[in-house]
Amino acid sequence: MRIDKFLWSVRYFKTRNMATIACKKGQIKVNEQTVKPSREVYPMDKIRVRKNQIDHQLTILDIPESRVGAKLVDVYRKDTTPKEAFVHNELLKNAKEHYRKKGLGRPTKKDRRDIEGYLDESE
């Protein structure tokens, strides 16, 4: 099975065209080699997919006939992505650094809502 079709089948990409574009950009590697979308994959191949700033690592266990349901994805691949890859992404998501210093000028709309909500609860 082609790599773009496999990644679409196991739901790493919403469309096959998106998987093809990712291959052409060099975001897909099979056994540590950048591949074209037409590259054939086989069981026990190791795939690295760069998606949303995370390097997903997976091992092919079996080749599906066609696109599979979300519950059946684990039958066809084993996810070996290290936990550290997700931790860094979560830290970036949860960082709530304001773009200006507190106490200078008018409060932001969010800050004003928080202040109004605080005042309404205390009554």
C-alpha positions in Angstrom: 0.0 0.0 0.0 1.2 3.5 -0.7 2.4 5.6 2.2 -0.1 8.4 1.5 -3.0 6.0 1.4 -1.8 4.2 4.6 -1.6 7.5 6.5 -5.1 8.4 5.3 -6.4 4.9 6.1 -5.2 5.1 9.7 -6.6 8.6 10.2 -3.4 10.6 10.5 -4.7 12.9 7.7 -8.3 13.9 6.9 -7.8 13.5 3.1 -5.4 11.6 1.0 -4.4 14.8 -0.7 -3.2 16.2 2.6 -1.1 13.1 3.1 0.4 13.5 -0.3 1.3 17.2 0.3 2.9 16.2 3.6 5.1 13.7 1.8 6.1 16.2 -0.9 7.1 18.7 1.9 9.3 16.1 3.5 7.3 15.7 6.7 7.0 11.9 6.3 9.9 9.5 6.8 9.9 5.7 6.4 12.8 4.0 8.1 14.6 7.4 8.5 14.3 8.2 4.8 12.2 11.0 3.3 9.8 9.4 0.9 7.6 10.2 -2.0 3.8 9.6 -1.7 4.0 6.6 -4.0 6.4 4.7 -1.7 5.1 1.2 -0.7 5.0 0.4 3.0 5.1 -3.0 4.6 4.5 -4.4 8.1 7.2 -3.5 10.6 8.2 -0.3 8.8 8.9 2.6 11.1 7.2 5.8 10.1 7.8 9.4 11.4 5.1 11.9 10.7 5.7 15.6 11.5 2.2 17.1 12.2 1.3 20.1 14.3 4.9 20.6 15.5 4.9 17.0 16.9 7.0 14.2 15.5 4.7 11.2 15.6 6.5 7.9 15.5 4.6 4.7 14.6 5.3 1.1 13.5 3.1 -0.6 11.0 1.6 -3.8 12.3 -0.7 -4.7 9.4 -2.0 -3.2 6.2 -5.7 -2.2 6.1 -8.0 -2.9 3.1 -9.3 0.7 3.2 -9.9 3.5 5.7 -10.7 2.1 9.1 -12.8 3.4 12.0 -11.1 5.3 14.8 -11.5 2.3 17.2 -9.7 0.0 14.9 -6.6 2.1 14.2 -4.6 0.4 16.9 -4.9 -2.9 15.1 -2.9 -1.6 12.2 -0.2 0.6 13.8 1.7 0.9 17.1 2.3 4.5 18.3 5.8 4.8 19.7 5.8 8.6 20.1 7.7 9.6 23.3 5.6 11.5 25.9 8.1 14.4 25.9 6.9 15.3 22.4 3.4 16.1 23.7 4.6 17.8 26.9 6.4 20.6 25.1 3.3 21.3 22.9 1.1 21.4 26.0 3.4 23.9 27.6 3.1 26.2 24.6 -0.7 25.9 24.6 -1.0 26.7 28.3 1.3 29.6 28.3 -0.8 32.6 29.0 1.7 35.4 28.8 0.2 38.8 28.3 1.7 41.0 25.7 1.9 44.0 28.0 2.7 44.6 31.6 0.0 44.5 34.2 -1.2 47.7 35.8 -0.3 50.0 32.9 -3.2 51.7 31.1 -6.7 50.4 30.7 -7.3 46.7 31.6 -8.0 44.4 28.7 -11.6 43.3 28.0 -10.9 39.9 29.5 -9.5 41.5 32.7 -12.6 43.8 32.9 -14.9 40.8 32.6 -13.0 39.0 35.4 -13.2 42.1 37.6 -16.9 42.5 36.9 -17.5 38.8 37.6 -15.6 39.0 40.8 -17.7 42.0 41.9 -21.0 40.3 41.0 -20.1 37.2 43.1 -19.2 39.1 46.2 -22.6 40.8 46.5 
